[in-house]
Amino acid sequence: FTDDENYCIAISALMYYFALCDGGISSEEKHILDASIDTLMFSHALTNDAIKEIYNIKEMKKIPFNRLCELLDCVSKEKLSDYSAKLDEIINASEGISESESNAKKQFEIYLNQRNK
């Protein structure tokens, strides 16, 4: 995948990881996810393989953190850090922040702090 494709795939997985971490996706979260991923996909020139990968992520019931890290490792720390505001929007989309969402955010922050690139 190209750098742009890796970014789109990783950000899609990151958004779904946060939305799924409490066991399901609320209608509010789904609305934000669909709009955000559509924007990502249409604002970058993606190959069919990259689009398929994003659709595969959308179909997952759970994204293991180690798989998420593999995808995130392909994107610069700076680009990931810049995306934190969108994550907050997803986390706050439904009835406040759950314990699992809070834990997922802490886990992501630890991951970011440990990244070297």
Secondary structure, DSSP 4 states (H G I P E B T S, - for coil): --HHHHHHHHHHHHHHHHHHTTSS--HHHHHHHHHHHHHHHHHS---HHHHHHHHHHHH-S---HHHHHHHHTTS-HHHHHHTHHHHHHHHTSSSS--HHHHHHHHHHHHHHHH---
